[in-house]
């Protein structure tokens, strides 16, 4: 792993004003979880956005979500920081060197390179001083569809069962519409998300206001898009999908459907239509978002087993590296994990999903 000297500084006001455009220039092509809209969302979870610039062989504009506790500050780079994987060793040195500067008071840094999980990749991070931690982002395990080939080639690459589902839905009049955002759309979307899993709702479902903040922030950014599907048997849509286009990726973030569908294959058709639209807009990869790990794909007890079955017809599960912690102050890190974090969990002061 490269050890060329890197430096860390806070972004300027001008850089923050142009943040999304700069993130899209990162070596990894830009991740939505490093964008201004994601910062807006995470403020609702008691995380404080820090806009940082890493300078070395590359220039990286990185969003750190700062959690503050009695132990000090913990930085989380969601699907970041956005540098080339081979540069993370030098970046670790930059974090260590900045403890009297931009990283003052930071006792640990959590990174999440969006790189396939292999023993070799883990070994590289371990050598650089990073410790493997838990997986946080839902698409650590996901299905990815390459949108670069022509439409016919993409469709031919799907499983036969998926192709049959899509053709059946089209032949029987299932209607897919790309719908305008707004309060009515958000309410309908949220209602449909609550009808899945026998009425239990999406796994880990949060209050409506959280989703409204997420959706409206993405829409304001120009990255958020909604599709509804109609089978003619319900007063409103039978299925829905909210997706995010940021840089190379189109993420199928949220979805819901009425279980008693009149036409089989509608939800698959929604995603296929969305893929075609995103391809026309220049997206290169469709991210199905959130499956079990590949080694648990057939375990019916896994919380994402159902969604995994649905998404695996589009392709195989891809396992990415889990998050990794770089410890800058071992004493404070231990204090946080052993004493403060359990207390925060009990009193619900812990930011959702980070530990």
N, C-alpha and C positions, 0 to 999 in steps of 0.2 A: 504494500500500500504506500502511495506517495507520501513523502514527508517534507515536500517543499513548503517553505514558510508561508503561513496564512496569517491574516490579521482580521480582527473583528471590531466593528464599530456600530453605533446606532445610525439608522437611516436618517437622512435629512428630511426636512419638511417637503421639499420638492419631490424627493423619492417616494415618500409616503403618499403624496397626492397622485402619483403615477404608478402606484404599487402593482396593480394587476398586470399592467403591460411589462413591468420589469420582471415579475415572477415568471411570466410566459417566456422570458429570455433565459431562464435558468437552464443549466446543462441537462436537467431531466425533462425539459419541455414544459414544465409548469404543472403544479398540482392544485386542485381547487381548495384543498385543505391548507394551502399556504396563501390564499387570496384574502382580499379585504372583506368579502362577504362572509367567509368562515370566521374571521376575527369578530365581525359583528355578532354572529351567532354565539360564539363562545364567551362573549362578555356576559351572556345570560347565565353562565355556569360558573361565575366567580373566577374566571381566568382573565388575565390582563395581557392584551396583545403587546408584544415588543417587536418592532420592525427593525431588523438587523441586516447588516451587509457584511458578508465574508469575502475578503479579497485575497487572491493568490494567483495560481495558474488560471483560475476561472474567477468570475465575479458572480456571487450568489446572493439573491435577495430572499431572506429567510424570515418567516413569521414564527416567533417563539410565543407560545401560550404560557404565561408565567403564573404559577401557583405560589401563593404566599402563605407561609406558616411560621410558627415560632422558630423552626429550624433555619429559616431563611427562604430563598427563592429556588424553585424547581422549574426548569424550562422544558417545554414539550414542543418538539417540531413535528407536527402531524404530517405524516407522509413526506418528511423532509429530513434535512434542510434544503434539498434540491440540487446538491452538488453531484458530480460524477462519483460513483461508488469508490473508485480507487483514490479519491481525494479525502476520504473521511479520516484517514490517519493524520494528515496535516491539519485538518479542521479540528480534531481533538486537541492538538497542540495549541491551536488558536484559542480555544475555550479556556484551556489551562492558563495561557499567558494573559488572558483578559480578566483575570479575577480581581485585579486592582483597577480595572477600567469598565468596559461595557458589561462584563459579567460579574461585577462586584456583588457579593452576597449570594451568588448562585452556588448551591451545594451539589447539584447534579443536573445533567442534561439528558433528555430522552430523545433519541433520533429514530426515524422510521424510513430507511431507504426502501423505495419500491422496487426491490430486486428479488429475484427468485431465491427461495430458501434452499441452500445447499450446504453441506458440511464445509466446503471450501470457503464460501462467503462468511459463514459464522467464524471460521478460524481467522480470517483476515480481520474481522472486527475485534475479536478477542485479543489478537496481537496488538492492536492499536489501543487497547485499554477499555473497550466497551464490554458491558455485561449483558447477556441475553436476558430479556424481561418478558412480560406478557404481550400478547397480540392485542392491539387496541382498535385500530380501524377495522370496520366491518369487511372491507375488501382485502384484508390480509390474505384471505382465501376467497377466490372468486373464479368466475369463468370469463375469459377474454376472447373477443371475436375480432379478428383482423378485418378492418373495413377498407383496406387498400386495394384488394382485387376488385374486379367488376362484380356487379350485383349477382349475375348468374353463377359465378364461381363461389361467392359467399354462400348463396342458397344451397348449392350442391354440396357444400361442406357440412351442412347440418345433418343430424341423424334423420333417417328415413321417417321415423315417427313424428318428428317435428315438421318436416316438409308436408306430411299428410295432414297434420293438425292445421297448419296455415292454409293449405289448399281447401280443406273442408270448411273452415270459417269463411273464407272468401266466397266459396261456391254457395254457401247457405245464407249469405247476405249480412254477415257480421260487419258493422260499420265502425270505422275508426276515425276519430276527429282529433286534430291538434287544437286544443282549446285555449282561449285567452285566460291569463291569470286574473286574480281578483278574489274578493271575499267569498263569492258564491262558489268559485272553483275550489278554493282552499277548504271550505266547509264540506263540500261533496267529497273531496279527496280524503279528508280525515274520517268521514263517516264510512267510506268504503274500506279504509285501512282497519277499521274496527270489526268488520264482518268476517275476516279471515280466521282460520284456526277454530272453527266452530263458535265464533263470536267472542273469542278471547282477545282478538286483535293481534297486531304485529308484535313479535317478540321484543321485549324491552321498550314498548311503546311509551311515548312521553306525552305530556299535556298538549292540547291544541295550540296554545300560545307559542310553544317551542317550535312546532312545525310552521306556524304562520311566520315566525321570525326567519326561519330557514328559507322558506319558499319566497317570501317577499324580498329578502336580501339577495337571493340568487336571481330573481326576476329583475330587480333594480340593476344588478350587475350585467344583465343580458345573458346570463348563463342558464337560467331556469326555464324548463319547458314542460307542459302538461299534455297528456293524451287521455281521452276517454274512449271506451268501447261500448257499443250498443248492440244488444241481441234482439231487441224488439219485444222482449217479454217483461221488461221492467219500466217503471215510469221514468227513471233516469238512467245513467250509465250502469252497465253491468260490471265494468272493470275500469281501472285507472292506473296511470303511471306518471310519476314525476321524475324527470331526468335532468342531469346537469352536463352541459358542454363547456369544458374549460381546456384550452390547449388541444393536445392530441386526443384527449379522452372524452368519451360520452358515458356518464355514469347513470345506471338505472337505480336511482337512490331510493324511491318509495313507490309502493304499489298496493292496491287493494282490489277486491272483487266480491261480488255477491255469489255465494257458493252455488245456488240453484241456477246455473246457466242453461239457457235454452239452446245455445250453439257451442259445441266443443271447439276449443282452439282459439278463442277470442283473445285471451291474454297473450298467447304466443304471437298472434297477428299484430297486436299493438306494438310489441317489441320489434318485430320485423319491420313494420312501417317506420318506427322511430329510427332504427338503424339506417334505413335508406335515406331518411331526412338528414340525419347527422352526417352521413357520408357526403351528401350533396353540399353540406355546410363546411366540409373540410376535415371532419374528425377522422382519426386514423384507427382508433381502437374503441370498441364497445366493451364496457366493464359491467357485467351482470350484477356485481355487488352482493357480497354476503352469502357464502356457502359454508358448509362444514369443511374442515381440513380434508384433503384428499383421502387420508387414511381412515377417516370416519364417515366417508360419504354414504356408506350403506348401513350406518348405525341408526335405527329408527328412534333411538332415545335422544339423539342430538337435537338441540333446540332449533337448528336450521336444516333439519333433515328434509322437511317438506319443500321449503324454497330451493334447497339443493337439487332435489329431484326435478323440479320445474326447470331450473337453469342449466342442468347438465346436458339437456338435449341440444343446447347451443354449442357445447364443446366441453373439453375436460377441465377439471378444477386445476387452477394454478396456485401454488402455495408460495407466498412471499415471506421474507424475513419478518419475524416479530420485532417489536420495538427493542432497542438496546439502550442501556443507561451508561453514561460516562460520569463516574463519580469524581467530583472535584474536592469534596470535603467528606471523608469517610465517617467521621464522628457525627456530623450533622445528618448525613444520609441514614446512618443506623438509627439515630434518634427519631427521625421522621418515620421510617418504616416500622420500627418496633413500638414506639410510644404514641406519636402524634397521629399517624394515619389511622390506627384503630379507633382513637377518640373521634377523629373527624368522620369516620364511617358511622359511628353511633349517633352523632348529632347532625349527620347529613350535611357536613360542611365540605365534603369531598366533591371535587368536580366530577361529573358523571363520566364513567368509562375510562379514566386515565390510570387508575391503579386497581 
